[in-house]
């Protein structure tokens, strides 16, 4: 029986439960499978363990957007944008801005990219 990527990440996380890269990777796998509630937990843990992990904010914001939690998505995107700016991560800023515009279109109103 073939082991899924999610199973592999679970096994690795059993050995190193606070590894932000593994938590992020698990969150991405769950996001791809549209298991948004589970993805939120792993991505939130990744950020708690590594508060300057800008791509984790971007993905967590996307998860929250998919869950319809627009206010929290806006907050996470705004925080992620600040983190990405302080890291000099211009690509992540651009990607966050794309999702902010989508959220604005869906919900009408300012999301806050400043």
CNS distance restraints for C-alpha pairs under 8 A (distance, minus, plus):
assign (resid   3 and name CA) (resid   7 and name CA) 6.14 0.50 0.50
assign (resid   3 and name CA) (resid   8 and name CA) 6.66 0.50 0.50
assign (resid   4 and name CA) (resid   8 and name CA) 6.28 0.50 0.50
assign (resid   5 and name CA) (resid   9 and name CA) 6.19 0.50 0.50
assign (resid   5 and name CA) (resid  29 and name CA) 7.27 0.50 0.50
assign (resid   6 and name CA) (resid  10 and name CA) 6.13 0.50 0.50
assign (resid   6 and name CA) (resid  26 and name CA) 6.07 0.50 0.50
assign (resid   6 and name CA) (resid  29 and name CA) 6.15 0.50 0.50
assign (resid   6 and name CA) (resid  30 and name CA) 7.42 0.50 0.50
assign (resid   7 and name CA) (resid  11 and name CA) 6.24 0.50 0.50
assign (resid   8 and name CA) (resid  12 and name CA) 6.31 0.50 0.50
assign (resid   9 and name CA) (resid  13 and name CA) 5.96 0.50 0.50
assign (resid   9 and name CA) (resid  22 and name CA) 6.36 0.50 0.50
assign (resid   9 and name CA) (resid  23 and name CA) 7.99 0.50 0.50
assign (resid   9 and name CA) (resid  25 and name CA) 7.33 0.50 0.50
assign (resid   9 and name CA) (resid  26 and name CA) 5.89 0.50 0.50
assign (resid  10 and name CA) (resid  14 and name CA) 6.17 0.50 0.50
assign (resid  10 and name CA) (resid  26 and name CA) 7.50 0.50 0.50
assign (resid  11 and name CA) (resid  15 and name CA) 6.87 0.50 0.50
assign (resid  12 and name CA) (resid  16 and name CA) 6.23 0.50 0.50
assign (resid  12 and name CA) (resid  17 and name CA) 7.79 0.50 0.50
assign (resid  12 and name CA) (resid  22 and name CA) 7.40 0.50 0.50
assign (resid  13 and name CA) (resid  17 and name CA) 4.42 0.50 0.50
assign (resid  13 and name CA) (resid  18 and name CA) 7.41 0.50 0.50
assign (resid  13 and name CA) (resid  19 and name CA) 7.19 0.50 0.50
assign (resid  13 and name CA) (resid  22 and name CA) 6.59 0.50 0.50
assign (resid  13 and name CA) (resid  23 and name CA) 7.41 0.50 0.50
assign (resid  17 and name CA) (resid  23 and name CA) 7.82 0.50 0.50
assign (resid  18 and name CA) (resid  23 and name CA) 7.39 0.50 0.50
assign (resid  18 and name CA) (resid  45 and name CA) 7.77 0.50 0.50
assign (resid  18 and name CA) (resid  46 and name CA) 7.57 0.50 0.50
assign (resid  18 and name CA) (resid  49 and name CA) 6.61 0.50 0.50
assign (resid  19 and name CA) (resid  23 and name CA) 6.20 0.50 0.50
assign (resid  19 and name CA) (resid  46 and name CA) 7.42 0.50 0.50
assign (resid  19 and name CA) (resid  49 and name CA) 7.65 0.50 0.50
assign (resid  20 and name CA) (resid  24 and name CA) 5.97 0.50 0.50
assign (resid  20 and name CA) (resid  45 and name CA) 7.47 0.50 0.50
assign (resid  20 and name CA) (resid  46 and name CA) 4.44 0.50 0.50
assign (resid  20 and name CA) (resid  47 and name CA) 7.34 0.50 0.50
assign (resid  20 and name CA) (resid  49 and name CA) 6.13 0.50 0.50
assign (resid  20 and name CA) (resid  50 and name CA) 6.32 0.50 0.50
assign (resid  21 and name CA) (resid  25 and name CA) 6.03 0.50 0.50
assign (resid  21 and name CA) (resid  46 and name CA) 7.20 0.50 0.50
assign (resid  22 and name CA) (resid  26 and name CA) 6.05 0.50 0.50
assign (resid  23 and name CA) (resid  27 and name CA) 6.15 0.50 0.50
assign (resid  23 and name CA) (resid  42 and name CA) 5.20 0.50 0.50
assign (resid  23 and name CA) (resid  43 and name CA) 6.27 0.50 0.50
assign (resid  23 and name CA) (resid  45 and name CA) 6.84 0.50 0.50
assign (resid  23 and name CA) (resid  46 and name CA) 5.31 0.50 0.50
assign (resid  24 and name CA) (resid  28 and name CA) 6.21 0.50 0.50
assign (resid  24 and name CA) (resid  42 and name CA) 6.49 0.50 0.50
assign (resid  24 and name CA) (resid  43 and name CA) 5.43 0.50 0.50
assign (resid  24 and name CA) (resid  46 and name CA) 5.77 0.50 0.50
assign (resid  24 and name CA) (resid  56 and name CA) 6.25 0.50 0.50
assign (resid  25 and name CA) (resid  29 and name CA) 6.31 0.50 0.50
assign (resid  26 and name CA) (resid  30 and name CA) 6.27 0.50 0.50
assign (resid  26 and name CA) (resid  39 and name CA) 7.27 0.50 0.50
assign (resid  26 and name CA) (resid  42 and name CA) 6.63 0.50 0.50
assign (resid  27 and name CA) (resid  31 and name CA) 6.02 0.50 0.50
assign (resid  27 and name CA) (resid  38 and name CA) 7.46 0.50 0.50
assign (resid  27 and name CA) (resid  39 and name CA) 4.28 0.50 0.50
assign (resid  27 and name CA) (resid  40 and name CA) 6.93 0.50 0.50
assign (resid  27 and name CA) (resid  41 and name CA) 7.73 0.50 0.50
assign (resid  27 and name CA) (resid  42 and name CA) 5.17 0.50 0.50
assign (resid  27 and name CA) (resid  43 and name CA) 5.38 0.50 0.50
assign (resid  28 and name CA) (resid  32 and name CA) 6.15 0.50 0.50
assign (resid  28 and name CA) (resid  39 and name CA) 6.95 0.50 0.50
assign (resid  28 and name CA) (resid  59 and name CA) 7.50 0.50 0.50
assign (resid  29 and name CA) (resid  33 and name CA) 6.48 0.50 0.50
assign (resid  29 and name CA) (resid  39 and name CA) 7.85 0.50 0.50
assign (resid  30 and name CA) (resid  34 and name CA) 6.20 0.50 0.50
assign (resid  30 and name CA) (resid  35 and name CA) 5.04 0.50 0.50
assign (resid  30 and name CA) (resid  36 and name CA) 6.67 0.50 0.50
assign (resid  30 and name CA) (resid  38 and name CA) 6.72 0.50 0.50
assign (resid  30 and name CA) (resid  39 and name CA) 5.16 0.50 0.50
assign (resid  31 and name CA) (resid  35 and name CA) 5.61 0.50 0.50
assign (resid  31 and name CA) (resid  36 and name CA) 5.58 0.50 0.50
assign (resid  31 and name CA) (resid  39 and name CA) 5.67 0.50 0.50
assign (resid  31 and name CA) (resid  63 and name CA) 6.89 0.50 0.50
assign (resid  35 and name CA) (resid  39 and name CA) 6.16 0.50 0.50
assign (resid  36 and name CA) (resid  40 and name CA) 6.04 0.50 0.50
assign (resid  36 and name CA) (resid  63 and name CA) 5.61 0.50 0.50
assign (resid  36 and name CA) (resid  64 and name CA) 7.69 0.50 0.50
assign (resid  36 and name CA) (resid  66 and name CA) 7.22 0.50 0.50
assign (resid  36 and name CA) (resid  67 and name CA) 6.71 0.50 0.50
assign (resid  37 and name CA) (resid  41 and name CA) 6.82 0.50 0.50
assign (resid  37 and name CA) (resid  63 and name CA) 7.85 0.50 0.50
assign (resid  37 and name CA) (resid  67 and name CA) 7.59 0.50 0.50
assign (resid  38 and name CA) (resid  42 and name CA) 6.77 0.50 0.50
assign (resid  39 and name CA) (resid  43 and name CA) 6.10 0.50 0.50
assign (resid  39 and name CA) (resid  60 and name CA) 7.82 0.50 0.50
assign (resid  39 and name CA) (resid  63 and name CA) 7.13 0.50 0.50
assign (resid  40 and name CA) (resid  44 and name CA) 5.89 0.50 0.50
assign (resid  40 and name CA) (resid  60 and name CA) 6.09 0.50 0.50
assign (resid  40 and name CA) (resid  63 and name CA) 6.36 0.50 0.50
assign (resid  40 and name CA) (resid  64 and name CA) 7.33 0.50 0.50
assign (resid  41 and name CA) (resid  45 and name CA) 6.21 0.50 0.50
assign (resid  42 and name CA) (resid  46 and name CA) 6.22 0.50 0.50
assign (resid  43 and name CA) (resid  47 and name CA) 6.34 0.50 0.50
assign (resid  43 and name CA) (resid  56 and name CA) 6.01 0.50 0.50
assign (resid  43 and name CA) (resid  57 and name CA) 7.71 0.50 0.50
assign (resid  43 and name CA) (resid  59 and name CA) 7.51 0.50 0.50
assign (resid  43 and name CA) (resid  60 and name CA) 5.83 0.50 0.50
assign (resid  44 and name CA) (resid  48 and name CA) 6.20 0.50 0.50
assign (resid  44 and name CA) (resid  56 and name CA) 7.98 0.50 0.50
assign (resid  44 and name CA) (resid  60 and name CA) 7.07 0.50 0.50
assign (resid  45 and name CA) (resid  49 and name CA) 6.13 0.50 0.50
assign (resid  46 and name CA) (resid  50 and name CA) 6.01 0.50 0.50
assign (resid  46 and name CA) (resid  51 and name CA) 7.88 0.50 0.50
assign (resid  46 and name CA) (resid  53 and name CA) 7.70 0.50 0.50
assign (resid  46 and name CA) (resid  56 and name CA) 6.90 0.50 0.50
assign (resid  47 and name CA) (resid  51 and name CA) 4.80 0.50 0.50
assign (resid  47 and name CA) (resid  52 and name CA) 7.31 0.50 0.50
assign (resid  47 and name CA) (resid  53 and name CA) 6.21 0.50 0.50
assign (resid  47 and name CA) (resid  56 and name CA) 6.42 0.50 0.50
assign (resid  47 and name CA) (resid  57 and name CA) 7.10 0.50 0.50
assign (resid  52 and name CA) (resid  83 and name CA) 5.77 0.50 0.50
assign (resid  52 and name CA) (resid  84 and name CA) 7.73 0.50 0.50
assign (resid  52 and name CA) (resid  87 and name CA) 7.61 0.50 0.50
assign (resid  53 and name CA) (resid  57 and name CA) 6.91 0.50 0.50
assign (resid  53 and name CA) (resid  83 and name CA) 7.49 0.50 0.50
assign (resid  54 and name CA) (resid  58 and name CA) 6.49 0.50 0.50
assign (resid  54 and name CA) (resid  80 and name CA) 5.40 0.50 0.50
assign (resid  54 and name CA) (resid  81 and name CA) 7.45 0.50 0.50
assign (resid  54 and name CA) (resid  83 and name CA) 5.69 0.50 0.50
assign (resid  54 and name CA) (resid  84 and name CA) 5.09 0.50 0.50
assign (resid  54 and name CA) (resid  87 and name CA) 7.91 0.50 0.50
assign (resid  54 and name CA) (resid  89 and name CA) 7.73 0.50 0.50
assign (resid  54 and name CA) (resid  92 and name CA) 7.00 0.50 0.50
assign (resid  55 and name CA) (resid  59 and name CA) 6.22 0.50 0.50
assign (resid  55 and name CA) (resid  80 and name CA) 7.64 0.50 0.50
assign (resid  55 and name CA) (resid  84 and name CA) 7.93 0.50 0.50
assign (resid  55 and name CA) (resid  92 and name CA) 6.36 0.50 0.50
assign (resid  56 and name CA) (resid  60 and name CA) 5.94 0.50 0.50
assign (resid  57 and name CA) (resid  61 and name CA) 5.97 0.50 0.50
assign (resid  57 and name CA) (resid  76 and name CA) 6.10 0.50 0.50
assign (resid  57 and name CA) (resid  77 and name CA) 6.49 0.50 0.50
assign (resid  57 and name CA) (resid  79 and name CA) 7.46 0.50 0.50
assign (resid  57 and name CA) (resid  80 and name CA) 4.84 0.50 0.50
assign (resid  58 and name CA) (resid  62 and name CA) 6.40 0.50 0.50
assign (resid  58 and name CA) (resid  76 and name CA) 7.66 0.50 0.50
assign (resid  58 and name CA) (resid  77 and name CA) 6.24 0.50 0.50
assign (resid  58 and name CA) (resid  80 and name CA) 6.21 0.50 0.50
assign (resid  58 and name CA) (resid  92 and name CA) 7.14 0.50 0.50
assign (resid  58 and name CA) (resid  95 and name CA) 7.54 0.50 0.50
assign (resid  58 and name CA) (resid  96 and name CA) 5.85 0.50 0.50
assign (resid  59 and name CA) (resid  63 and name CA) 6.23 0.50 0.50
assign (resid  60 and name CA) (resid  64 and name CA) 6.20 0.50 0.50
assign (resid  60 and name CA) (resid  73 and name CA) 7.61 0.50 0.50
assign (resid  60 and name CA) (resid  76 and name CA) 7.21 0.50 0.50
assign (resid  61 and name CA) (resid  65 and name CA) 6.08 0.50 0.50
assign (resid  61 and name CA) (resid  72 and name CA) 7.72 0.50 0.50
assign (resid  61 and name CA) (resid  73 and name CA) 4.56 0.50 0.50
assign (resid  61 and name CA) (resid  74 and name CA) 7.17 0.50 0.50
assign (resid  61 and name CA) (resid  76 and name CA) 5.49 0.50 0.50
assign (resid  61 and name CA) (resid  77 and name CA) 5.55 0.50 0.50
assign (resid  62 and name CA) (resid  66 and name CA) 6.21 0.50 0.50
assign (resid  62 and name CA) (resid  73 and name CA) 7.05 0.50 0.50
assign (resid  62 and name CA) (resid  99 and name CA) 7.21 0.50 0.50
assign (resid  63 and name CA) (resid  67 and name CA) 6.23 0.50 0.50
assign (resid  63 and name CA) (resid  73 and name CA) 7.91 0.50 0.50
assign (resid  64 and name CA) (resid  68 and name CA) 6.25 0.50 0.50
assign (resid  64 and name CA) (resid  69 and name CA) 5.13 0.50 0.50
assign (resid  64 and name CA) (resid  70 and name CA) 6.69 0.50 0.50
assign (resid  64 and name CA) (resid  72 and name CA) 6.77 0.50 0.50
assign (resid  64 and name CA) (resid  73 and name CA) 5.10 0.50 0.50
assign (resid  65 and name CA) (resid  69 and name CA) 5.66 0.50 0.50
assign (resid  65 and name CA) (resid  70 and name CA) 5.52 0.50 0.50
assign (resid  65 and name CA) (resid  73 and name CA) 5.60 0.50 0.50
assign (resid  65 and name CA) (resid 103 and name CA) 7.30 0.50 0.50
assign (resid  69 and name CA) (resid  73 and name CA) 6.06 0.50 0.50
assign (resid  70 and name CA) (resid  74 and name CA) 6.05 0.50 0.50
assign (resid  70 and name CA) (resid 103 and name CA) 7.17 0.50 0.50
assign (resid  70 and name CA) (resid 107 and name CA) 7.78 0.50 0.50
assign (resid  71 and name CA) (resid  75 and name CA) 6.36 0.50 0.50
assign (resid  72 and name CA) (resid  76 and name CA) 6.14 0.50 0.50
assign (resid  73 and name CA) (resid  77 and name CA) 5.99 0.50 0.50
assign (resid  74 and name CA) (resid  78 and name CA) 6.06 0.50 0.50
assign (resid  74 and name CA) (resid 100 and name CA) 7.22 0.50 0.50
assign (resid  74 and name CA) (resid 111 and name CA) 5.53 0.50 0.50
assign (resid  74 and name CA) (resid 112 and name CA) 7.04 0.50 0.50
assign (resid  75 and name CA) (resid  79 and name CA) 6.23 0.50 0.50
assign (resid  76 and name CA) (resid  80 and name CA) 5.91 0.50 0.50
assign (resid  77 and name CA) (resid  81 and name CA) 5.97 0.50 0.50
assign (resid  77 and name CA) (resid  96 and name CA) 6.32 0.50 0.50
assign (resid  77 and name CA) (resid 100 and name CA) 7.22 0.50 0.50
assign (resid  77 and name CA) (resid 113 and name CA) 7.85 0.50 0.50
assign (resid  78 and name CA) (resid  82 and name CA) 6.45 0.50 0.50
assign (resid  78 and name CA) (resid 112 and name CA) 6.35 0.50 0.50
assign (resid  78 and name CA) (resid 113 and name CA) 5.86 0.50 0.50
assign (resid  78 and name CA) (resid 114 and name CA) 7.51 0.50 0.50
assign (resid  79 and name CA) (resid  83 and name CA) 6.28 0.50 0.50
assign (resid  80 and name CA) (resid  84 and name CA) 5.94 0.50 0.50
assign (resid  80 and name CA) (resid  96 and name CA) 7.79 0.50 0.50
assign (resid  81 and name CA) (resid  85 and name CA) 6.02 0.50 0.50
assign (resid  81 and name CA) (resid  92 and name CA) 7.67 0.50 0.50
assign (resid  81 and name CA) (resid  93 and name CA) 5.58 0.50 0.50
assign (resid  81 and name CA) (resid  96 and name CA) 6.80 0.50 0.50
assign (resid  81 and name CA) (resid 113 and name CA) 7.22 0.50 0.50
assign (resid  82 and name CA) (resid  86 and name CA) 6.22 0.50 0.50
assign (resid  83 and name CA) (resid  87 and name CA) 6.19 0.50 0.50
assign (resid  84 and name CA) (resid  88 and name CA) 6.00 0.50 0.50
assign (resid  84 and name CA) (resid  89 and name CA) 4.85 0.50 0.50
assign (resid  84 and name CA) (resid  90 and name CA) 6.94 0.50 0.50
assign (resid  84 and name CA) (resid  92 and name CA) 6.35 0.50 0.50
assign (resid  84 and name CA) (resid  93 and name CA) 6.08 0.50 0.50
assign (resid  85 and name CA) (resid  89 and name CA) 6.00 0.50 0.50
assign (resid  85 and name CA) (resid  90 and name CA) 6.91 0.50 0.50
assign (resid  85 and name CA) (resid  93 and name CA) 7.00 0.50 0.50
assign (resid  89 and name CA) (resid  93 and name CA) 6.56 0.50 0.50
assign (resid  90 and name CA) (resid  94 and name CA) 6.29 0.50 0.50
assign (resid  91 and name CA) (resid  95 and name CA) 6.27 0.50 0.50
assign (resid  92 and name CA) (resid  96 and name CA) 6.03 0.50 0.50
assign (resid  93 and name CA) (resid  97 and name CA) 6.13 0.50 0.50
assign (resid  94 and name CA) (resid  98 and name CA) 6.43 0.50 0.50
assign (resid  95 and name CA) (resid  99 and name CA) 6.63 0.50 0.50
assign (resid  96 and name CA) (resid 100 and name CA) 6.11 0.50 0.50
assign (resid  97 and name CA) (resid 101 and name CA) 6.20 0.50 0.50
assign (resid  97 and name CA) (resid 113 and name CA) 7.08 0.50 0.50
assign (resid  98 and name CA) (resid 102 and name CA) 6.43 0.50 0.50
assign (resid  99 and name CA) (resid 103 and name CA) 6.15 0.50 0.50
assign (resid 100 and name CA) (resid 104 and name CA) 6.15 0.50 0.50
assign (resid 100 and name CA) (resid 111 and name CA) 6.22 0.50 0.50
assign (resid 100 and name CA) (resid 112 and name CA) 7.89 0.50 0.50
assign (resid 100 and name CA) (resid 113 and name CA) 7.44 0.50 0.50
assign (resid 101 and name CA) (resid 105 and name CA) 6.19 0.50 0.50
assign (resid 101 and name CA) (resid 111 and name CA) 7.90 0.50 0.50
assign (resid 102 and name CA) (resid 106 and name CA) 6.17 0.50 0.50
assign (resid 103 and name CA) (resid 107 and name CA) 5.87 0.50 0.50
assign (resid 103 and name CA) (resid 108 and name CA) 7.65 0.50 0.50
assign (resid 103 and name CA) (resid 111 and name CA) 7.23 0.50 0.50
assign (resid 104 and name CA) (resid 108 and name CA) 4.92 0.50 0.50
assign (resid 104 and name CA) (resid 109 and name CA) 5.43 0.50 0.50
assign (resid 104 and name CA) (resid 110 and name CA) 6.07 0.50 0.50
assign (resid 104 and name CA) (resid 111 and name CA) 6.10 0.50 0.50
assign (resid 105 and name CA) (resid 109 and name CA) 7.67 0.50 0.50
